[in-house]
Every structure is written in structure tokens, then in C-alpha cells.
């Protein structure tokens, strides 16, 4: 009989953790497990890519800006924060029996996963010291107490593990481990040559330019405004910047790029890889990355990379010349991009690609973890 697993996630909006979860859902062993996905809100660009044999449940309505849905969401958050036990009594999803619960992301996903019965695993996809976004969901000291309810905590990089233990003063690390996010190298290479209308139009608009690209959710932590400032200082160069993604910073970034006809916003793309492969340089200015999927995708399709330092970038690129100071200024970033244009420095690292663990290896690590936790 197949074992029943439940994965808990806030939503399936475009992001590295969400893409990693989707990769797992597409590759898990159907003979061994039956998987259910519980989302706080059933929404996100990646939702339509969930396999048909994975049941998906949403706990609260989407925020459609109507009073009723906003009231329901506000009540749910308040109960979860102050009377979480009440949710276990009133919501049927928490009364179902599963062999294993996986809170696949810090913050709300972890808080919800803690309400399920039976063995539990928590996943941490960020640097909790540099990016404290998850703290908003917990009362003082509640976060540490909730993490102690999990049988295992998994981190996607060594740096994220060390910073977690520093922040929460963890002394017993016996039930912690690092598993890198699953990266489907074959799928990335196949997707790179699939050109839809959006890609073809972009090709035409950027013809004969030196193409710079960045991909990710448009959040302040990504510091794409820094990249825009640097590109605007290179206005004497025949270059273009393409921003692939959507998010809360879109309006501010449009304002930062106002008047620059060489900066393109192409929005969320279900398949961003063709934009990356056809570009001359991938730049990441993110303040925080725990395991940078977009950078790995660029390396796989042989696009040179420049990236500001953080724990995830160090884990993938090590001490490569592609790693820039974390506090780099717009002027210095512009100089480094100019150097790349002029000299064509080899900033890609095929050694990094060679060390990326394949899907079968990562899936085997998942299975081993799940079986160990369920057998305790």
C-alpha cells in the first residue's frame, strides 16, 4: 500500500522553493507514495503545472480585494497565531491521517505543517539571518518552539543551516541535514530551445544588442533596482537589460527604468530558459539566496554569470570571479559589467555544473529521509 504524504506550502507563486516543490511532485515514486498538497491559498503561476494525480487543497480564499475574503483571511491568520489548536478542531484537513507531513518552506508553511498529527519535516529555503520575512508569522519565541515539534529540519545549503543554528542558538543538530534542491538538467536543456511568441518578439526587439538578463520574483531582496541603476550608467553601450518575473516591486522597478528604452520587462514566463540561453550575461544582485536555481539554470545553458555574494551563491560558484561583493555599488557593478563586455571574461563555471546532483540522486535522498523519519 502506498504511503500518504502531505506537503504544506503557502502558495505556488513563482519562486525557487515553489519550483523545487514542483520538481519533486513531477518526479516522486508513484508506486511508493501518494501525495497531497495543502496550500494556505490555492493560487500562483505554477499551480497549473501540478501533476493531475496530486490532490490540491486551499485553506483560505484568495485575496480578491472583496471584504468577505479579506475578513476570512484575517480571521484565519489571527486564529493561527494565537489559538492554533482551534484550527485543528474546526478544519477537516488537519484531522486527516498522513504517514508524513512536510512543511516545505519556512514561515506560514511551517506553522501550518506543525498542526498535523504524526511525524513531520520542516524545510528551510532561505538565510534566516539575512532574510527574516518568516518572523512575521510567529509570536516571540513561538518559532523556536514550533521547530522543536518537527522530527527533522532540512536545509538547501550549508550556509542556511549554519545561519539558522546561529539565529536560534541550536545546540543539538542531530536531526538536521542538507539536501540541495532538485535540478532537472535534462529538462532545462530541453526547455532552452522552445521559443514561443514572447521569446521571438523579444529576440527582434533586442537584436544586435549585448543582452543582459535577470530572472526571479520581483521582491526588494532581489535588489533589481541596483542592476537597473548600473545599466543606466552604461548608456553609451549597445546593451539591453531584460527582467523576467513578476512581483510586488514591479511598479517601483518600472519607475526606476523610466525613460530607458533598453530595459525590458517581460513579466512572468512559464519557461524563462530561452531568454537566459539567448543572453550574453546573467546577473543576480540578490541580497539573499539559499540555493540559487536561476543561476544554476544559466550555468546549465552556458550563459556567463555575475552574482553578488550570499550563502547560496558561494555554495554554487565557490570563489569564482563571477562572485561580486555583497555590498557592491551601482557604479562598481557597471564597471564589472563593462569589463565583461570588453574582455568576455569566462565567468561561467562548468565545474559548478559538474557538481550539481542529478534528479535521481536528490530523489533518493528525499526517499531515504522520508523513510527514516516515518520509521522512528
Residue pairs with C-beta under 8 A, 6 or more apart in sequence:
2 30
2 31
2 32
2 33
2 34
3 32
3 33
3 34
3 99
3 100
3 374
4 33
4 34
4 36
4 97
4 98
4 99
4 100
5 33
5 34
5 35
5 36
5 98
5 99
5 100
5 101
5 102
5 370
6 35
6 36
6 37
6 38
6 96
6 98
6 100
6 101
6 102
6 116
7 21
7 24
7 25
7 35
7 36
7 37
7 38
7 102
7 104
8 38
8 39
8 101
8 102
8 103
8 104
8 109
8 110
8 112
8 113
8 116
9 17
9 18
9 21
9 37
9 38
9 39
9 40
9 104
9 105
9 109
10 39
10 40
10 41
10 105
10 107
10 108
10 109
11 18
11 39
11 40
11 41
11 42
11 43
11 44
12 18
12 21
12 22
12 39
12 43
12 44
12 45
12 46
12 47
12 50
13 43
13 44
13 45
13 46
13 217
14 44
14 45
14 46
14 217
14 245
14 246
14 247
14 268
15 216
15 217
16 125
16 181
16 216
16 289
16 290
16 291
16 292
16 293
16 294
17 104
17 105
17 123
17 125
17 181
18 44
18 46
19 46
19 293
20 125
20 156
20 181
20 182
20 293
21 104
22 46
22 49
22 50
23 181
23 182
23 183
23 184
23 359
24 182
24 363
24 366
25 35
25 37
25 50
25 51
25 54
26 49
26 51
27 182
27 184
27 359
27 363
28 35
28 363
28 366
29 363
29 367
30 53
32 367
33 370
34 53
35 54
36 54
36 55
36 56
36 57
36 98
37 50
37 54
37 55
37 56
37 57
38 56
38 57
38 59
38 93
38 112
39 56
39 57
39 58
39 59
40 58
40 59
40 60
40 108
40 109
40 112
41 58
41 59
41 60
41 61
41 62
41 63
41 73
42 56
42 57
42 58
42 62
43 58
43 62
45 246
45 268
45 270
47 56
49 270
50 56
57 93
59 76
59 91
59 93
59 112
60 72
60 73
60 76
61 69
61 72
61 73
62 69
63 69
63 70
63 73
76 87
79 86
79 87
80 87
80 111
80 112
80 137
81 137
81 138
81 139
82 139
84 111
84 114
84 115
87 94
87 115
88 94
88 95
88 115
94 115
94 116
94 117
97 117
97 118
98 116
98 117
98 118
99 118
99 119
99 374
100 118
100 119
100 120
100 121
100 370
100 373
100 374
101 113
101 116
101 118
101 119
101 120
101 121
102 113
102 120
102 121
102 123
103 109
103 110
103 111
103 112
103 113
103 114
103 120
103 121
103 122
103 123
103 150
104 123
105 123
105 124
105 125
106 122
106 123
106 124
106 125
106 126
106 128
106 134
107 133
107 134
107 136
107 137
108 134
108 137
109 123
110 122
110 134
110 146
110 147
110 150
111 137
111 138
111 146
113 120
113 122
113 150
114 120
114 146
114 149
114 150
119 151
119 373
119 374
119 376
120 149
120 150
120 151
121 150
121 151
121 152
121 153
121 154
121 369
121 370
121 373
122 147
122 150
122 152
122 153
122 154
123 153
123 154
123 155
123 156
124 153
124 154
124 155
124 156
124 160
124 161
124 164
124 290
125 156
125 160
125 181
125 290
125 291
126 133
126 134
126 160
126 288
126 290
127 159
127 160
127 163
127 288
127 289
127 290
127 310
127 311
127 312
128 134
128 160
128 163
128 164
128 167
128 168
129 163
129 166
129 167
130 163
130 287
130 288
130 310
130 311
131 221
131 287
131 288
133 221
134 143
135 143
138 146
143 168
144 168
147 153
147 168
150 175
151 175
151 373
151 376
152 175
152 176
152 177
152 369
152 372
152 373
153 164
153 175
153 176
153 177
154 176
154 177
154 178
154 179
154 369
155 161
155 164
155 176
155 177
155 178
155 179
155 290
156 178
156 179
156 180
156 181
156 290
156 291
156 312
157 178
157 180
157 290
157 291
157 311
157 312
157 315
158 178
158 311
158 315
159 290
159 310
159 311
159 312
159 314
159 315
160 290
160 291
160 311
160 312
161 173
161 176
161 178
163 311
164 170
165 173
165 176
170 176
177 369
179 362
179 365
179 366
179 369
180 291
180 356
180 357
180 362
181 291
181 293
181 362
182 359
182 362
182 363
182 366
183 293
183 296
183 297
183 300
183 356
183 357
183 358
183 359
183 362
184 359
185 300
185 353
185 356
185 358
185 359
186 359
188 273
188 297
188 300
188 301
189 300
189 301
191 271
191 273
191 274
192 273
192 274
192 276
192 277
192 301
193 274
193 277
194 271
194 273
194 274
195 203
195 274
196 271
198 266
198 269
199 274
199 275
199 278
202 242
202 264
202 266
202 275
203 278
205 240
205 264
206 240
206 242
206 264
208 238
209 238
209 239
209 240
209 262
210 237
210 238
210 239
210 240
210 280
210 281
210 341
211 239
211 240
211 242
211 278
211 279
211 280
211 281
212 227
212 231
212 239
212 240
212 241
212 242
212 279
212 280
212 281
212 282
212 283
212 337
213 241
213 242
213 243
213 244
213 275
213 276
213 279
213 281
213 282
213 283
213 303
214 222
214 224
214 227
214 241
214 242
214 243
214 244
214 245
214 282
214 283
214 284
214 285
214 294
215 244
215 245
215 272
215 275
215 276
215 282
215 294
215 297
216 222
216 224
216 244
216 245
216 284
216 286
216 294
217 245
217 246
217 247
218 224
218 243
218 245
218 246
218 247
218 248
218 249
218 250
218 253
219 247
219 248
219 249
220 248
220 249
221 286
221 287
221 288
222 249
222 285
222 286
222 287
223 285
223 286
223 287
223 308
224 243
224 249
224 253
224 285
225 249
225 252
225 253
225 256
226 285
226 328
226 330
226 333
227 241
227 283
227 285
227 333
228 241
228 253
228 256
228 257
228 260
228 263
229 256
229 330
229 333
230 330
230 331
230 333
230 334
230 337
231 239
231 241
231 260
231 262
231 263
231 334
231 337
232 257
232 260
232 263
233 330
233 331
233 334
234 334
234 337
234 338
235 260
235 262
237 338
237 341
239 262
239 337
239 341
240 262
240 263
240 264
241 262
241 263
241 264
242 263
242 264
242 266
242 275
242 279
243 253
243 263
243 264
243 265
243 266
244 266
244 267
244 268
244 269
244 272
244 275
244 276
245 267
245 268
245 272
246 267
246 268
250 265
253 265
254 265
257 263
257 265
266 275
269 275
272 294
272 297
273 297
273 301
276 282
276 294
276 297
276 298
276 301
276 303
277 301
277 302
277 303
279 303
280 303
280 304
280 341
281 303
281 304
281 305
281 306
281 337
281 340
281 341
281 347
282 294
282 295
282 298
282 303
282 304
282 305
282 306
283 305
283 306
283 307
283 333
283 337
284 292
284 294
284 295
284 305
284 306
284 307
284 308
284 313
285 307
285 308
285 333
286 292
286 307
286 308
286 310
287 308
287 310
287 326
288 310
288 312
289 295
289 307
289 310
289 311
289 312
289 313
290 311
290 312
291 312
291 315
291 316
292 307
292 312
292 313
292 316
295 305
295 307
295 313
295 316
295 317
296 316
296 352
296 353
296 356
298 304
298 305
298 348
299 305
299 316
299 348
299 349
299 350
299 352
299 353
300 353
300 356
302 348
303 348
304 322
304 340
304 345
304 346
304 347
304 348
305 317
305 322
305 347
305 348
305 349
306 322
306 324
306 336
306 337
306 340
306 347
307 313
307 317
307 322
307 323
307 324
308 323
308 324
308 325
308 326
308 328
309 323
309 324
309 325
309 326
310 326
313 323
314 323
316 352
317 323
317 349
317 352
318 349
318 352
320 347
320 349
320 352
321 345
321 347
322 347
322 348
322 349
324 333
324 336
325 332
328 336
339 345
340 347
